[in-house]
Each structure stands twice: as C-alpha cells, then as structure tokens.
Amino acid sequence: RDPRGSRCPARLTEPPFSARYKPPATETNPALEDPTPDYMNLLGMVFSMCGLMLKLKWCAWIAVYCSFISFANSRSSEDTKQMMSSFMLSISAVVMSYLQNPQPMSPPW
C-alpha cells in the first residue's frame, strides 16, 4: 500500500494537487492587453460612416465584418455599449445603402 491508502501504484506518480492557471494581470503589464477589438471597432465606425455618407455598399459590408471581428475578440469584462453601437451603426449603414439603391453591389474597381 502507498502512504495515501490506495492499492494502485499509478497514484504514486500523481502530484498531490494541481494548480489552476491564472493569466497574468493586465493592470500590472499593459503590454499584454490585445488592441485588436479597439482597432476593429474604430475601423468599423469609420467604414460605417463612409458607407452612410458616400453610399458605398462595400464600405458598409466591411464595417459589418469589422464589427464581428471586434465582438469576437473582445473580453467579457469590456463595456459592450460601444461595441453594440458600432455594430448597430454598421448594420444601419448596410440597410440604408440598400434602401437608397436596391441594385446589387457593384465591384469597387
């Protein structure tokens, strides 16, 4: 018998406990924070405004794409109001560009 009372010799190789992984705090090291969601959020807003003001459908679709990337890469602790407003702005850019001109999107070149 092993000291823990088990008859199985494989239990001797197990560690007595396992430590749960804790990611390093981003407050102590701001270099660990990922800026991708912020950049995609900003790009989404810029492309949304271009889609709305210039009536460019491809800009509106790129804005939706950037909003999805921003949402997918964001942390759950971040404020979702700005992200949702960017997403709604990009959706409204697509809707408004197709309401003004319901023709299929033409290539930008």
SVG drawing of the C-alpha trace seen along z (x, -y; Angstrom):
<svg xmlns="http://www.w3.org/2000/svg" viewBox="-35 -62 40 64">
<polyline fill="none" stroke="black" stroke-width="0.4" points="0.0,0.0 1.1,-3.5 1.0,-6.2 -2.3,-7.6 -4.1,-4.3 -4.6,-3.4 -3.6,0.0 -2.9,-1.4 0.8,-2.1 -0.2,-4.7 -1.4,-7.0 2.2,-7.5 3.0,-9.4 0.2,-11.9 1.1,-15.3 -0.6,-15.9 -2.5,-18.8 -2.9,-20.7 -2.7,-24.5 -5.3,-26.2 -3.9,-28.5 -4.3,-32.2 -3.5,-34.6 -1.2,-37.5 -3.0,-40.7 -3.2,-43.2 -3.2,-46.1 0.4,-45.3 1.5,-44.8 -0.5,-46.8 1.6,-45.2 -0.5,-42.0 -3.7,-43.8 -4.8,-43.0 -5.7,-46.1 -7.4,-44.3 -11.0,-44.8 -10.4,-48.5 -8.9,-48.9 -11.6,-46.9 -14.2,-48.9 -12.7,-52.1 -12.4,-50.8 -16.0,-49.6 -17.1,-53.1 -15.0,-54.7 -16.3,-52.3 -19.9,-52.7 -19.7,-56.5 -18.2,-56.1 -21.0,-53.7 -23.6,-56.1 -22.2,-59.3 -20.7,-58.2 -23.4,-55.5 -20.7,-52.8 -22.1,-49.4 -18.7,-47.7 -17.7,-50.1 -20.9,-49.2 -20.2,-45.5 -16.6,-45.9 -18.0,-47.8 -20.1,-44.8 -17.1,-42.5 -15.0,-44.7 -17.8,-44.8 -18.0,-41.0 -14.2,-40.8 -14.3,-43.3 -17.1,-41.4 -15.3,-38.0 -12.0,-39.3 -13.4,-41.3 -13.2,-40.2 -16.3,-39.7 -15.2,-42.3 -15.2,-45.1 -18.0,-47.6 -20.4,-46.3 -22.3,-49.6 -19.7,-51.0 -19.3,-47.6 -23.1,-47.3 -23.4,-50.9 -20.7,-50.2 -22.5,-47.0 -25.8,-48.8 -24.2,-51.6 -22.7,-49.2 -26.0,-47.3 -27.8,-50.6 -25.2,-51.6 -25.9,-48.4 -29.7,-48.8 -29.6,-52.5 -27.3,-51.9 -29.6,-49.2 -32.8,-51.2 -31.3,-54.1 -30.2,-51.9 -31.6,-48.3 -29.4,-47.2 -26.8,-44.5 -23.4,-45.7 -21.0,-46.6 -17.3,-45.9 -15.4,-49.0 -12.9,-48.9"/>
</svg>
